[in-house]
């Protein structure tokens, strides 16, 4: 799933620098955690598309791009979303 998340964000956000870390092991036993992992991710994106956008707009954009992954077992994202120069 990490590879799909990275590919989707890089494809949709031209020039994006994307880092995806599977953080599922830290959430074992929590609600929504999948025993097999790949349910919680820490995602960092620096992209020109975020320039001039506020935090909420950036989060909405990324969550919209990954909406189908929530139906495939993704439970939570920790997002760090930056424009170039931030």
PEDABEL-V630169 format. One record per residue. N is the residue number from 1. RES is the residue in one letter. OMEGA is omega in whole degrees, 0 to 359 (999 if undefined). Layout:
n;res;omega
N;RES;OMEGA
N;RES;OMEGA
//
This chain:
n;res;omega
1;X;179
2;X;179
3;X;178
4;X;179
5;X;181
6;X;182
7;X;181
8;X;181
9;X;179
10;X;180
11;X;186
12;X;185
13;X;182
14;X;177
15;X;183
16;X;169
17;X;188
18;X;173
19;X;180
20;X;179
21;X;176
22;X;183
23;X;187
24;X;183
25;X;179
26;X;183
27;X;180
28;X;180
29;X;178
30;X;176
31;X;178
32;X;180
33;X;178
34;X;181
35;X;179
36;X;181
37;X;180
38;X;177
39;X;182
40;X;182
41;X;171
42;X;185
43;X;177
44;X;181
45;X;169
46;X;186
47;X;175
48;X;181
49;X;181
50;X;180
51;X;179
52;X;179
53;X;175
54;X;183
55;X;182
56;X;180
57;X;179
58;X;180
59;X;179
60;X;180
61;X;182
62;X;178
63;X;176
64;X;179
65;X;183
66;X;184
67;X;182
68;X;179
69;X;178
70;X;176
71;X;182
72;X;175
73;X;176
74;X;182
75;X;185
76;X;176
77;X;167
78;X;188
79;X;168
80;X;188
81;X;187
82;X;170
83;X;177
84;X;181
85;X;177
86;X;999
//
